[in-house]
Amino acid sequence: MSEPVDPPVLRIPCRGVLFDCDGVLVDSIASAERVWTRWAVEYGLEPADVLAVMHGRRSADTIASFIEDPRERAVSVEKIERYEIDDAAGVVAIPGAGALMRGLPADLWAVVTSASARLARARLGAAGLPEPPTLITADDITAGKPEPEGYLAAADALGLPPHETVVFEDSAAGVKAGHAAGAACVVGVGVRALDTEAAVVVPDLRDVRWEAGALHVPGARLLRS
């Protein structure tokens, strides 16, 4: 019988790690889809049309795709945030997220999310995950994903050039934002990320570790590189 062979380890050198939140650190898909379906029905929209474009984008950007009246857009932004915060209790952590976050030096990682600060903190708290040392939210930027503004702001907050960071994303808009920011690598998380342009895709964060200035991905169950 042949000796077992250790699985290969993908090593990604970097000095900083930038995480998206929803779909990367927390599993909020069911919650978000409940909320956006409710909103779509209230406005006489087809829920499937709304769900097709809401992932990875700021609420204001999604709403603007369907509502023309600026005043009603503002009302909807507040309504969506209220609904999502009320529904946050059911959000859970992506497997491995807590261990990876706690294993990173505090000055080398950030969370970049299309959610508001209140919603991001509500979801991270509900999932039992640590408070990000640096948090860039929809409140901090003028152009949401796929624009790179959020990731550029996070890299700047860490005092790092973007090309020395690795971005973790799950949506097409987020992956595009990471690439546009000039990240050294964009790692896709989850099966949905297989439909993006992420260079590497992992099923979750259980196999990802931080070791001596690099991310190590040993024997991931689902890996594209």
C-alpha distance (Angstrom), angle and dihedral (degrees) to the residues before:
residue distance angle dihedral
M1 . . .
S2 3.78 . .
E3 3.79 120.2 .
P4 3.83 115.6 -103.0
V5 3.78 112.9 -99.5
D6 3.77 119.2 -134.6
P7 3.81 111.7 -120.7
P8 3.81 115.0 -107.0
V9 3.77 118.3 -98.0
L10 3.78 120.6 -134.4
R11 3.81 108.5 -146.2
I12 3.82 118.0 -162.1
P13 3.81 112.6 -172.5
C14 3.82 114.1 -145.1
R15 3.79 143.4 138.9
G16 3.80 98.0 -141.6
V17 3.80 140.6 28.6
L18 3.80 123.7 -146.2
F19 3.81 117.4 -165.7
D20 3.75 130.4 -164.8
C21 3.81 108.6 -142.8
D22 3.81 113.1 -143.7
G23 3.79 112.1 62.4
V24 3.81 91.8 6.2
L25 3.80 105.9 56.5
V26 3.81 100.3 8.5
D27 3.78 132.8 31.2
S28 3.79 101.4 -130.7
I29 3.80 99.6 144.6
A30 3.81 96.0 108.9
S31 3.81 91.8 46.1
A32 3.81 93.9 47.5
E33 3.78 93.4 46.6
R34 3.82 91.4 50.3
V35 3.78 90.6 52.0
W36 3.80 96.6 44.9
T37 3.80 91.6 45.5
R38 3.80 89.1 53.1
W39 3.81 90.7 49.4
A40 3.81 92.9 47.2
V41 3.80 92.1 52.0
E42 3.81 91.1 48.6
Y43 3.81 89.9 55.5
G44 3.79 96.6 41.7
L45 3.81 93.4 -110.7
E46 3.77 128.8 140.5
P47 3.83 105.2 -102.0
A48 3.80 92.8 -146.7
D49 3.80 90.5 58.6
V50 3.79 91.3 52.6
L51 3.81 95.4 43.9
A52 3.80 90.1 51.3
V53 3.81 92.9 64.8
M54 3.83 107.4 26.7
H55 3.81 101.3 80.2
G56 3.80 115.2 105.3
R57 3.80 95.0 1.2
R58 3.79 133.6 106.8
S59 3.79 113.3 -98.9
A60 3.80 90.0 -121.2
D61 3.81 91.2 56.9
T62 3.80 93.4 49.1
I63 3.80 92.5 46.4
A64 3.81 91.1 49.3
S65 3.81 88.5 59.4
F66 3.81 90.0 63.8
I67 3.82 108.6 23.3
E68 3.81 122.6 61.3
D69 3.82 101.6 -177.0
P70 3.86 108.6 89.0
R71 3.80 91.8 -150.3
E72 3.78 92.7 52.2
R73 3.80 89.6 46.8
A74 3.81 89.5 57.4
V75 3.80 90.9 48.6
S76 3.81 90.3 50.6
V77 3.81 93.5 49.4
E78 3.81 90.3 55.4
K79 3.80 91.3 43.7
I80 3.81 94.0 50.9
E81 3.80 92.3 48.3
R82 3.81 91.5 50.0
Y83 3.80 91.9 48.4
E84 3.82 92.7 47.4
I85 3.80 94.9 47.9
D86 3.80 90.1 48.5
D87 3.82 88.7 51.9
A88 3.82 96.5 44.4
A89 3.80 96.0 97.1
G90 3.79 91.7 81.4
V91 3.81 94.4 55.2
V92 3.83 115.8 113.7
A93 3.79 134.2 -167.9
I94 3.79 121.7 -95.1
P95 3.83 106.2 -112.4
G96 3.79 110.3 -89.1
A97 3.81 95.3 12.8
G98 3.79 96.3 112.4
A99 3.80 95.2 48.1
L100 3.79 92.6 48.1
M101 3.81 94.1 46.8
R102 3.79 92.6 48.4
G103 3.80 91.7 46.3
L104 3.80 94.0 57.4
P105 3.82 122.9 89.1
A106 3.81 106.3 -104.0
D107 3.80 93.7 -123.9
L108 3.80 94.3 52.9
W109 3.80 104.4 60.7
A110 3.78 140.8 58.6
V111 3.78 140.8 174.4
V112 3.81 119.3 -125.7
T113 3.79 112.9 -169.6
S114 3.78 139.4 170.2
A115 3.81 88.2 -141.4
S116 3.80 124.9 91.5
A117 3.80 118.9 -97.4
R118 3.82 91.3 -107.1
L119 3.78 93.0 51.7
A120 3.80 95.0 43.7
R121 3.79 91.6 51.6
A122 3.81 91.5 45.4
R123 3.79 92.0 53.2
L124 3.81 95.8 43.1
G125 3.79 89.8 48.0
A126 3.80 93.3 48.4
A127 3.81 89.1 51.1
G128 3.81 91.8 50.7
L129 3.80 93.6 -118.3
P130 3.82 125.7 146.0
E131 3.79 123.3 -95.5
P132 3.83 108.3 -98.0
P133 3.81 113.3 -113.6
T134 3.80 86.9 -141.4
L135 3.82 120.7 27.9
I136 3.81 123.1 -177.6
T137 3.82 112.4 -173.0
A138 3.78 141.3 170.0
D139 3.81 86.5 -85.6
D140 3.81 91.8 63.9
I141 3.81 102.3 51.9
T142 3.78 140.3 55.5
A143 3.82 98.7 -150.9
G144 3.80 120.3 45.3
K145 3.79 130.4 -153.4
P146 3.02 131.8 -29.3
E147 3.80 80.5 44.7
P148 3.83 111.4 82.7
E149 3.82 97.4 -132.8
G150 3.80 95.9 108.4
Y151 3.80 95.0 50.1
L152 3.79 92.3 44.3
A153 3.81 89.2 51.8
A154 3.81 91.6 49.6
A155 3.80 93.9 49.4
D156 3.80 89.5 48.4
A157 3.81 90.9 49.9
L158 3.81 88.8 54.2
G159 3.80 90.9 47.7
L160 3.78 92.3 -119.0
P161 3.80 134.6 124.8
P162 3.82 109.3 -115.1
H163 3.81 92.6 -118.2
E164 3.82 88.9 65.9
T165 3.80 92.8 58.3
V166 3.80 134.9 80.8
V167 3.81 119.6 -143.0
F168 3.82 124.3 -149.0
E169 3.81 114.1 -155.2
D170 3.78 141.3 156.9
S171 3.81 105.3 -167.2
A172 3.78 133.1 69.3
A173 3.82 90.9 -121.9
G174 3.79 91.7 51.4
V175 3.79 94.5 46.9
K176 3.80 89.9 51.2
A177 3.81 89.6 50.3
G178 3.81 91.6 52.0
H179 3.78 92.3 49.5
A180 3.81 92.1 45.5
A181 3.80 89.7 52.1
G182 3.79 89.3 56.9
A183 3.82 98.3 -116.1
A184 3.79 115.5 176.9
C185 3.81 89.5 -122.8
V186 3.80 137.5 -3.9
V187 3.80 113.5 -145.0
G188 3.78 116.0 -158.7
V189 3.80 117.8 -144.4
G190 3.79 122.0 -152.6
V191 3.77 135.3 5.3
R192 3.81 92.9 -70.0
A193 3.80 88.4 63.8
L194 3.81 89.9 65.8
D195 3.80 86.3 75.9
T196 3.80 91.5 57.2
E197 3.80 133.4 75.5
A198 3.82 93.5 -104.6
A199 3.81 110.9 142.8
V200 3.81 92.5 -142.7
V201 3.81 128.0 28.8
V202 3.81 126.0 -166.4
P203 3.81 127.3 179.6
D204 3.82 93.5 -127.9
L205 3.80 138.5 -31.2
R206 3.80 101.2 -84.2
D207 3.81 94.1 103.1
V208 3.81 96.7 43.6
R209 3.82 119.1 99.0
W210 3.79 136.3 171.2
E211 3.80 113.2 -128.9
A212 3.79 127.9 166.0
G213 3.78 101.3 -31.7
A214 3.78 97.4 -35.1
L215 3.78 142.1 80.9
H216 3.80 113.1 -120.1
V217 3.81 121.2 -155.5
P218 3.83 107.7 -173.1
G219 3.78 118.5 -169.9
A220 3.80 98.0 -25.0
R221 3.79 112.2 -164.0
L222 3.78 91.3 -132.1
L223 3.78 117.2 26.5
R224 3.77 135.9 161.3
S225 3.79 118.3 -178.9
